[in-house]
Amino acid sequence: MDFTDTPEEADFRARLRTWLAAHAAEAAVPDDPGARADAANAWHHTLYEAGYIGLSFPTEYGGHGLSPMYEAILNDELGRAGAPPIEGVGHLSNALRLFGSDRQRTELLPGLLSGAVRWCQGFSEPEAGSDLASLRTKAELIGVDGRPTFRVNGRKIWTSFAAVADWCFLLCRTEPDAAKHAGISVLLVPMSSDGIEVAPIVNAARNREFAEVTFTNVDVPAENLLGERGQGWSIANQLLAYERGPSDINWISRLAVQLRALEDDVRAGRVPDTTVTRVKLGEAYSELRALQVKVQRSLTDRVKGALPGAEGSVDKLLMARADQIFGHTMMELRAAAPLLHEGLEWDLYVWSRAAGIYGGTAQIQRNIVAQRVLGLPRR
Ligand SMILES: Cc1cc2nc3c(=O)[nH]c(=O)nc-3n(C[C@H](O)[C@H](O)[C@H](O)COP(=O)(O)OP(=O)(O)OC[C@H]3O[C@@H](n4cnc5c(N)ncnc54)[C@H](O)[C@@H]3O)c2cc1C
């Protein structure tokens, strides 16, 4: 595939670069970790208003109907401008688009795309993380005031942004007698429903991003079921495939900016120019290139119209590895600030450790690659 911009893409990139030169400062990550979720949401809204959200999303659902290359250009330019990645809504919006009823798409997609309505993802449970299909949060179909209703009981954990979310994309067990994977469904649950309790958890980056969410007799109209009863496992897998492919995020250009900053430190004498330094920078560069080549291959598949699948786990593995090697390199070369365990650099380092966990751990990605990409036997 030819990765040089077409004239239309080059024009888009140039306009975007001009726009970012005037607006990227608005995306600065606040020092106060507690203010970061709202700042990310405000930046998302600014990008939406400027017409940069949903570039490859179909026009009938509020997107711009462009090729995924435009999404990649956006991510590339955001990273280059030092702006944070756009809020990760691509996986949720695509799941709603692919599996939602006409009513769900019409009512829910516009707010999700614009950032006016915020979502969280209720998958993991205290006893069901890697083995997600063991989840026990149950939703029983009953009648409330003559209307078919799911009554939800259970507990979710590590739910990012639950404290600020308006809706939850909830995985729950609706078919208790069905086989493990076949008994799961997705319910779209307003977080304002009676019976939902959100207990924030402070993470190592001093951020209240997570929460434990308890559902006690929460009544959800049956029309909020996404797709069919028992279809939850395949919906979750499609959503995770979108979440794991880093073509949707600006990792590569963000890491490239970090690498350039470290090189500048060496040139300016802030970091000693030793063999060890050169080896570390070389290693970081190689990781970045490996990730870039794989993402370009994934992008080629998307441009050809393929839905993301299990091979996204390779992208996720490379992305987590590159992020962690960059984190380590930064820690080792710029020792002082991060070693004080404070500031944005420390937070970035800690966050890079999480890259091997969120969206499915590195070990689980290797299992997926072994079984579903390479076709190796389970045992
Ligand atoms: C920053 C961050 C954000 C998150 N956001 C969300 C969110 O919004 N919504 C949500 O639902 N969850 C979220 N999570 C939770 C995340 O999905 C889980 O932490 C992850 O799936 C692992 O589950 P666990 O923590 O229960 O670990 P476990 O499943 O208990 O795993 C513990 C260790 O055992 C290993 N292991 C387990 N099973 C196997 C196996 N079969 N083969 C090899 N190794 C194995 C794992 O790799 C891991 O190293 C988030 C996590 C993080 C770190």
The ligand as a Tripos MOL2 file, in Angstrom:
@<TRIPOS>MOLECULE
LIG
   53    58     1     0     0
SMALL
NO_CHARGES

@<TRIPOS>ATOM
      1 C1         -6.1440    1.5010   33.0220 C.3       1 LIG1
      2 C2         -7.1900    0.4350   33.0310 C.ar      1 LIG1
      3 C3         -8.4600    0.7240   32.5600 C.ar      1 LIG1
      4 C4         -9.4500   -0.2660   32.6060 C.ar      1 LIG1
      5 N1        -10.7250    0.0820   32.2040 N.ar      1 LIG1
      6 C5        -11.6920   -0.8590   32.2500 C.ar      1 LIG1
      7 C6        -13.0420   -0.5140   31.8930 C.ar      1 LIG1
      8 O1        -13.3360    0.6260   31.5290 O.2       1 LIG1
      9 N2        -13.9830   -1.4610   31.9450 N.ar      1 LIG1
     10 C7        -13.7000   -2.7410   32.3470 C.ar      1 LIG1
     11 O2        -14.6150   -3.5580   32.3420 O.2       1 LIG1
     12 N3        -12.4450   -3.1090   32.7290 N.ar      1 LIG1
     13 C8        -11.4330   -2.1910   32.6960 C.ar      1 LIG1
     14 N4        -10.1590   -2.5270   33.0790 N.ar      1 LIG1
     15 C9         -9.9180   -3.8660   33.6230 C.3       1 LIG1
     16 C10        -9.1240   -4.7690   32.6880 C.3       1 LIG1
     17 O3         -9.8900   -5.1270   31.5600 O.3       1 LIG1
     18 C11        -8.7180   -5.9990   33.5150 C.3       1 LIG1
     19 O4         -7.8790   -5.5450   34.5430 O.3       1 LIG1
     20 C12        -8.0080   -7.0230   32.6770 C.3       1 LIG1
     21 O5         -8.8790   -7.6260   31.7630 O.3       1 LIG1
     22 C13        -7.3710   -8.1340   33.5600 C.3       1 LIG1
     23 O6         -8.2780   -8.6650   34.4600 O.3       1 LIG1
     24 P1         -7.9150   -8.7730   36.0220 P.3       1 LIG1
     25 O7         -7.4470   -7.4250   36.4710 O.co2     1 LIG1
     26 O8         -9.0910   -9.3730   36.7050 O.co2     1 LIG1
     27 O9         -6.6560   -9.7410   36.0960 O.3       1 LIG1
     28 P2         -6.6550  -11.3830   36.0650 P.3       1 LIG1
     29 O10        -7.6160  -11.8070   35.0470 O.co2     1 LIG1
     30 O11        -6.9550  -11.7710   37.5010 O.co2     1 LIG1
     31 O12        -5.2250  -11.6700   35.6760 O.3       1 LIG1
     32 C14        -4.1230  -11.6730   36.6010 C.3       1 LIG1
     33 C15        -2.8760  -12.1130   35.8430 C.3       1 LIG1
     34 O13        -3.0350  -13.4760   35.3860 O.3       1 LIG1
     35 C16        -2.8100  -13.5580   33.9850 C.3       1 LIG1
     36 N5         -3.7270  -14.5400   33.3780 N.ar      1 LIG1
     37 C17        -5.0480  -14.7150   33.6540 C.ar      1 LIG1
     38 N6         -5.5670  -15.6930   32.8770 N.ar      1 LIG1
     39 C18        -4.5660  -16.1350   32.0810 C.ar      1 LIG1
     40 C19        -4.4860  -17.1150   31.0350 C.ar      1 LIG1
     41 N7         -5.5530  -17.8320   30.6620 N.pl3     1 LIG1
     42 N8         -3.2870  -17.2940   30.4090 N.ar      1 LIG1
     43 C20        -2.1930  -16.5600   30.7780 C.ar      1 LIG1
     44 N9         -2.2140  -15.6240   31.7540 N.ar      1 LIG1
     45 C21        -3.3790  -15.4010   32.3990 C.ar      1 LIG1
     46 C22        -3.1360  -12.1650   33.4570 C.3       1 LIG1
     47 O14        -2.4910  -11.9270   32.2250 O.3       1 LIG1
     48 C23        -2.6120  -11.2830   34.5900 C.3       1 LIG1
     49 O15        -1.2260  -11.0950   34.4420 O.3       1 LIG1
     50 C24        -9.1490   -1.5750   33.0750 C.ar      1 LIG1
     51 C25        -7.8500   -1.8660   33.5140 C.ar      1 LIG1
     52 C26        -6.8800   -0.8770   33.5090 C.ar      1 LIG1
     53 C27        -5.5100   -1.2240   34.0170 C.3       1 LIG1
@<TRIPOS>BOND
     1     1     2 1
     2     2     3 ar
     3     2    52 ar
     4     3     4 ar
     5     4     5 ar
     6     4    50 ar
     7     5     6 ar
     8     6     7 ar
     9     6    13 1
    10     7     8 2
    11     7     9 ar
    12     9    10 ar
    13    10    11 2
    14    10    12 ar
    15    12    13 ar
    16    13    14 ar
    17    14    15 1
    18    14    50 ar
    19    15    16 1
    20    16    17 1
    21    16    18 1
    22    18    19 1
    23    18    20 1
    24    20    21 1
    25    20    22 1
    26    22    23 1
    27    23    24 1
    28    24    25 2
    29    24    26 1
    30    24    27 1
    31    27    28 1
    32    28    29 2
    33    28    30 1
    34    28    31 1
    35    31    32 1
    36    32    33 1
    37    33    34 1
    38    33    48 1
    39    34    35 1
    40    35    36 1
    41    35    46 1
    42    36    37 ar
    43    36    45 ar
    44    37    38 ar
    45    38    39 ar
    46    39    40 ar
    47    39    45 ar
    48    40    41 1
    49    40    42 ar
    50    42    43 ar
    51    43    44 ar
    52    44    45 ar
    53    46    47 1
    54    46    48 1
    55    48    49 1
    56    50    51 ar
    57    51    52 ar
    58    52    53 1
@<TRIPOS>SUBSTRUCTURE
     1 LIG1         1 GROUP 0 **** ****
